[in-house]
């Protein structure tokens, strides 16, 4: 399903943007493909499963803006490139490798991280599900989620992520920055 234009970043996205603005975000890794992180202005993000930001010709490699791709689909036209190749959204389908950004950054980021915060994730899709296990044991790990996961976190804050992050933001003085 192609995300609708009406999607907007939520409080969680704005909280992460505030961490980035404050110089406290090493990198955000997301399995979401909807590009809400980009809409929130987060620059230091890796889309582990690709995103709907662009699409690529499978024959010649030409990249196109996803809005062009969306328009073709809305007209019930097969998204073909000028070369005749099929244009595919830059998302990772089952069995495809993760984007090179993930592979190029994960080891270095795990070595540099001083805190891991997992927000709203099932942690069921490999290899992203293994990220908490890649960190040195000395790095604290916090889960902010509706329910516990099959991993031992140092702190689990269970409940509505927006409410939990609003409370944390309030304590950090970020609360006014969570509203657009």
Rosetta blueprint (number, residue, H / E / L):
1 X L
2 X L
3 X L
4 X L
5 X L
6 X L
7 X L
8 X L
9 X L
10 X L
11 X H
12 X H
13 X H
14 X H
15 X H
16 X H
17 X H
18 X H
19 X H
20 X H
21 X H
22 X L
23 X L
24 X L
25 X L
26 X L
27 X L
28 X E
29 X E
30 X E
31 X L
32 X L
33 X L
34 X L
35 X L
36 X H
37 X H
38 X H
39 X H
40 X L
41 X L
42 X L
43 X L
44 X L
45 X E
46 X E
47 X E
48 X L
49 X L
50 X E
51 X E
52 X E
53 X E
54 X E
55 X E
56 X E
57 X E
58 X L
59 X L
60 X L
61 X L
62 X L
63 X E
64 X E
65 X E
66 X H
67 X H
68 X H
69 X H
70 X H
71 X H
72 X H
73 X H
74 X H
75 X L
76 X L
77 X L
78 X L
79 X L
80 X E
81 X L
82 X L
83 X L
84 X L
85 X L
86 X E
87 X E
88 X E
89 X E
90 X E
91 X E
92 X L
93 X L
94 X L
95 X L
96 X L
97 X L
98 X L
99 X L
100 X H
101 X H
102 X H
103 X H
104 X H
105 X H
106 X H
107 X H
108 X H
109 X H
110 X H
111 X H
112 X H
113 X L
114 X L
115 X E
116 X E
117 X E
118 X E
119 X E
120 X L
121 X L
122 X L
123 X L
124 X L
125 X L
126 X L
127 X L
128 X H
129 X H
130 X H
131 X H
132 X H
133 X H
134 X H
135 X L
136 X L
137 X L
138 X L
139 X L
140 X E
141 X E
142 X E
143 X E
144 X E
145 X E
146 X L
147 X L
148 X L
149 X L
150 X L
151 X L
152 X L
153 X L
154 X L
155 X E
156 X E
157 X E
158 X E
159 X L
160 X L
161 X H
162 X H
163 X H
164 X H
165 X H
166 X H
167 X H
168 X H
169 X H
170 X H
171 X H
172 X H
173 X L
174 X L
175 X H
176 X H
177 X H
178 X H
179 X L
180 X L
